[in-house]
Every structure is written in structure tokens, then in C-alpha cells.
Amino acid sequence: MYVCARYFRIFIQPIPSAMPAFSFFSDEKQVLVFSTDLSSPQQAEAVRYQLTRSGLADRVAFDLDDCDRVLRVETDAASVGDIAQSVRELGVAISELED
């Protein structure tokens, strides 16, 4: 339902069910998981800053205690190649972890 004001009168009309549900933005997020050679929290923060500032990632998380030094990226716009290229520009080795 939506509210329509006309001539200072407010009435409520139902939205037609035949109206297509279309969105300009994708709600589908994907989580990409990578193995890296990150060695410090400062280096990880530089990667987080690069990915979020460039708009490639919505969320970035790390597990530096894992033997693979895991990087998890939540995104709706970037591909594995985009993320990997951006991280490599910082001098970090990165490869996608398969399921």
C-alpha cells in the first residue's frame, strides 16, 4: 500500500499485484575466500582500506592465526580477479581458496 496526497486529502491505495518487482541494486552478496601471505595486522588493515575505499568490498575479515592467513571478502560487485589484483598491488600474495 502507498499513501497518495491529492487536494489535501490522503487516501490509501493498494499497489497492483501485477507490478513487477524490479530493483536497480542487486541484493545478492557473495563471500570470496582467499589465502594470503599477510604478516601483520597493519598490513591487513592496509588491505581492508584498499578494498573498501575502492568499492570492491562491503566487508573484509581476516584470520591471521590460520596457516593460510585467510582473507574473507563480502561483495556484490567484484570478481575474484578484481579482488586479487587490488591486493597484489599492495605487494601481498593471494590465491582463491576453493570450497
Residue frames as qw, qx, qy, qz and C-alpha x, y, z in Angstrom:
[[0.000, 0.889, 0.458, 0.000, 0.00, 0.00, 0.00],
 [0.414, 0.073, -0.027, 0.907, 1.10, 3.55, -0.57],
 [0.020, -0.735, -0.446, 0.511, -0.22, 6.91, 0.52],
 [0.318, 0.397, 0.419, 0.752, -1.24, 9.42, -2.11],
 [0.056, -0.597, -0.372, 0.708, -1.99, 13.05, -1.27],
 [0.159, 0.350, 0.538, 0.750, -4.20, 14.97, -3.65],
 [0.248, -0.630, -0.238, -0.697, -6.04, 18.19, -2.89],
 [0.179, -0.450, 0.569, -0.664, -5.02, 17.87, 0.75],
 [0.888, -0.163, 0.124, -0.411, -6.92, 14.59, 1.06],
 [0.018, -0.468, 0.883, 0.006, -5.00, 11.47, 1.94],
 [0.914, 0.033, 0.085, -0.394, -6.22, 8.08, 0.88],
 [0.412, -0.418, 0.801, 0.120, -4.65, 4.65, 0.72],
 [0.791, 0.418, -0.227, -0.385, -4.48, 2.61, -2.46],
 [0.861, -0.221, 0.436, 0.139, -3.19, -0.94, -2.80],
 [0.020, 0.596, -0.637, -0.489, -0.20, -1.48, -5.05],
 [0.853, 0.298, -0.163, -0.397, -1.28, -3.58, -8.04],
 [0.794, -0.317, 0.513, 0.071, -0.01, -7.15, -7.77],
 [0.814, 0.498, 0.213, 0.213, 0.85, -7.19, -11.47],
 [0.075, 0.954, -0.286, 0.041, 3.52, -4.57, -10.84],
 [0.853, 0.249, -0.365, 0.278, 6.94, -6.15, -11.47],
 [0.631, -0.746, 0.102, 0.187, 9.34, -6.37, -8.55],
 [0.711, 0.521, -0.069, 0.468, 12.43, -4.77, -10.07],
 [0.488, -0.814, 0.051, 0.309, 15.43, -3.36, -8.31],
 [0.456, 0.837, -0.278, 0.115, 18.35, -1.42, -9.70],
 [0.101, -0.658, 0.701, -0.257, 20.59, -2.85, -6.99],
 [0.732, 0.033, -0.678, -0.060, 21.45, -6.49, -6.51],
 [0.626, -0.622, 0.260, -0.393, 20.76, -7.85, -3.05],
 [0.989, -0.006, -0.099, 0.109, 22.87, -10.91, -3.72],
 [0.152, -0.841, 0.516, -0.048, 26.14, -10.79, -1.88],
 [0.926, 0.165, -0.319, 0.117, 28.89, -13.30, -2.35],
 [0.549, -0.756, 0.352, 0.059, 31.64, -14.23, 0.07],
 [0.737, 0.553, -0.355, 0.158, 35.03, -14.76, -1.52],
 [0.749, -0.617, 0.226, 0.086, 37.72, -16.55, 0.49],
 [0.582, 0.709, -0.351, 0.188, 41.44, -16.21, -0.19],
 [0.838, -0.348, -0.048, 0.417, 44.74, -17.48, 1.11],
 [0.211, 0.941, -0.141, 0.223, 47.33, -14.73, 1.61],
 [0.730, 0.052, -0.371, 0.572, 50.81, -14.13, 2.97],
 [0.215, -0.846, 0.016, -0.488, 49.77, -11.27, 5.27],
 [0.633, 0.070, -0.584, 0.503, 52.22, -11.00, 8.13],
 [0.164, -0.116, -0.479, 0.855, 50.90, -8.22, 10.36],
 [0.094, 0.707, 0.645, -0.274, 47.68, -6.53, 11.46],
 [0.018, 0.674, -0.103, -0.731, 48.97, -3.28, 9.90],
 [0.006, -0.165, 0.767, 0.620, 49.32, -4.97, 6.53],
 [0.044, 0.453, 0.889, 0.049, 45.82, -6.45, 6.92],
 [0.057, 0.746, 0.379, -0.544, 44.41, -3.01, 7.71],
 [0.023, 0.481, -0.425, -0.767, 46.03, -1.63, 4.54],
 [0.005, -0.127, -0.900, -0.417, 44.31, -4.37, 2.52],
 [0.028, 0.628, 0.737, -0.249, 40.96, -3.66, 4.22],
 [0.032, 0.689, 0.063, -0.721, 41.32, 0.05, 3.49],
 [0.005, 0.276, -0.656, -0.703, 42.20, -0.56, -0.18],
 [0.011, -0.281, -0.922, -0.266, 39.27, -2.93, -0.78],
 [0.000, 0.707, 0.636, -0.310, 36.61, -0.85, 0.96],
 [0.029, -0.640, 0.069, 0.764, 37.85, 2.51, -0.36],
 [0.023, 0.192, -0.699, -0.688, 37.85, 1.23, -3.93],
 [0.672, 0.123, 0.068, -0.727, 34.28, -0.07, -3.54],
 [0.496, 0.223, -0.812, -0.214, 35.27, -3.66, -4.26],
 [0.398, -0.180, -0.864, 0.252, 34.23, -4.94, -0.82],
 [0.460, -0.679, -0.213, -0.531, 31.37, -4.29, 1.56],
 [0.709, -0.645, 0.252, -0.134, 33.00, -6.23, 4.40],
 [0.593, 0.515, -0.587, 0.199, 36.51, -7.54, 4.87],
 [0.760, -0.577, 0.239, -0.180, 37.64, -10.02, 7.54],
 [0.425, 0.581, -0.683, 0.124, 40.94, -11.75, 8.27],
 [0.907, -0.413, 0.065, -0.042, 42.10, -14.83, 10.14],
 [0.284, 0.788, -0.527, 0.145, 45.80, -14.21, 10.61],
 [0.527, -0.452, 0.684, -0.225, 46.12, -17.12, 13.07],
 [0.921, 0.267, 0.256, -0.126, 45.17, -19.64, 10.38],
 [0.637, -0.254, 0.506, 0.522, 48.04, -21.25, 8.44],
 [0.441, 0.508, 0.536, 0.510, 46.55, -19.84, 5.19],
 [0.116, -0.319, -0.137, 0.931, 46.19, -16.31, 6.64],
 [0.193, 0.541, 0.785, 0.234, 42.62, -16.20, 5.37],
 [0.110, 0.175, -0.028, -0.978, 41.02, -13.13, 3.81],
 [0.183, 0.535, 0.825, 0.014, 37.19, -13.13, 3.53],
 [0.048, 0.125, -0.163, -0.977, 35.53, -10.53, 1.34],
 [0.296, 0.586, 0.726, -0.203, 31.78, -9.86, 1.15],
 [0.010, 0.314, -0.324, -0.892, 30.87, -8.16, -2.11],
 [0.582, 0.544, 0.551, -0.247, 28.07, -7.73, -4.58],
 [0.435, 0.860, -0.079, -0.256, 30.08, -6.11, -7.35],
 [0.035, 0.740, -0.652, -0.161, 33.61, -7.52, -7.55],
 [0.937, 0.190, -0.281, -0.086, 35.02, -10.68, -9.03],
 [0.875, -0.367, 0.086, 0.304, 37.81, -12.89, -7.71],
 [0.662, 0.341, 0.119, 0.656, 40.19, -11.32, -10.24],
 [0.020, -0.840, -0.055, -0.540, 39.30, -7.77, -9.19],
 [0.668, -0.735, 0.088, -0.080, 39.98, -8.51, -5.51],
 [0.887, -0.137, 0.142, 0.418, 43.20, -10.42, -6.24],
 [0.508, 0.560, 0.090, 0.648, 44.57, -7.66, -8.48],
 [0.217, -0.870, 0.015, -0.441, 43.83, -4.97, -5.91],
 [0.779, -0.605, 0.153, 0.054, 45.54, -6.94, -3.12],
 [0.845, 0.113, 0.142, 0.502, 48.57, -7.79, -5.28],
 [0.263, 0.805, 0.018, 0.531, 49.07, -4.06, -5.91],
 [0.456, -0.825, 0.217, -0.254, 49.92, -3.83, -2.19],
 [0.245, 0.580, -0.764, 0.140, 52.60, -6.50, -2.54],
 [0.602, -0.190, 0.658, -0.411, 50.58, -9.29, -0.94],
 [0.188, 0.103, -0.913, -0.347, 50.50, -12.77, -2.45],
 [0.582, 0.125, 0.419, -0.686, 46.92, -14.00, -2.76],
 [0.242, 0.034, -0.868, -0.431, 45.08, -17.02, -4.18],
 [0.679, -0.218, -0.089, -0.695, 41.46, -18.10, -4.01],
 [0.251, -0.153, 0.915, -0.277, 40.61, -20.91, -1.60],
 [0.470, -0.088, -0.683, -0.552, 38.32, -23.46, -3.20],
 [0.724, -0.353, 0.090, -0.585, 35.32, -24.91, -1.36]]
